Amino acid sequence: MPVFKYTAVDSGGKMVRARISASDKAGAARLITQKGLSIIGIDETFEAKSNGADSTDFLTSISRVKTKDVILFFRMFSTLIISNVTITESLNILREQTDNRKFKKILSDIQGKIEGGMPLSDAFTGYPKLFPEMTVNMIRAGELGGILDVVLGKIADDMEARAALKSKMILSLIYPAVVLVASVGVIIFLVAFVIPKFSTLLGGGSMPANTQFLLDASEFLTKNGVAIIVSTVGITGILIAMMVMPETRVHIDRYKIYIPVIGPVFHLGVVVQFSKTFASLLGSGISLIEALKASKGTISNLAVKKVIDEMIAKVVAGEPLSAAVAEGNVFTPMFEAMVKIGEHSGLLDKSMETVGELHEKALGDKIAKMSAMIEPALIIVLGGIVGFVAWGLIAGMLAMYGKG
């Protein structure tokens, strides 16, 4: 549908510049006058006229909107609403200032829907990847409660907190992963290039046990290299498939929180994510059941999702949330205690916010402890492998020298 840019004056004499979607210019004029505006000028936008930019449309469709762009959008949106700028004018300003083509198009579509009479929350529902259910529910609560500016700022804060948590957990695993890859690379280099060079020199005689083990291992790996690579790729593919299939991933997600060292990081990450989201939703005036459903959507652990579904069913049946949480056996004792305190005091949102902050500190400690344990262990293993190879080769040369 074409988009028209118009300039008009409202009943108070204020100048209004915005966009509206309509089938033609006459239809756009009718929609504008129905809003009680006096039209000064109306023109079809360049974007609506340009129908030959197929390559541009393709690039727009495959591009992605970064989280930082969405956070900035909500932060500026909140500021504009606080400054008494209308929603349509705010969206127009934000659309003009963004450099992301896809986001620009989405904001243009949302603006057109709002100008057609659709509420802001409903206009956002068409883009679930960008504006998930939790965000839409918070905006709807803000519209009903007349605190849209506050809710938009809270959404930006929550998104920043979730992005920071995700970044912290990813960064905690990068260094160990790099060391592990380096270890594997060194082992492959020693087996494929170093040890075979010595095999012709050291072979043919009685060698020390460690030297003979290196020679036999190198020979086995070089002769069966293709089969080993194919098997490794196959096993990796099976593991990836298991992670993708919901039936097997549920079991993996259920038990991965019990893995030594890294398990507590996964566990606390879920608790922090859920409690902070739950607190924000409750603080925005969303009902308990809807807050539980929306919070579940932010959790990636399928086993925890199932537990939350069971919690929702029990709460709907009339059971207190504290009892449902205790029966789930997923959350920490502190979380369960704070839920009970929040129920009795009527300040469940504040209790959940406190729980999130306390567990976030505990998560930081666990990540630091995990890094402190994994990194030295990997370095010791790598050094031990290199040392064993060097010891075996030197022992073999000394044995040959003694025979000479």
Summary of the structure (lengths in Angstrom):
residues: 404
radius of gyration: 30.4
end to end distance: 91.0
largest distance: 107.8
contacts: 1182
relative contact order: 0.08
helix: 76%
strand: 5%
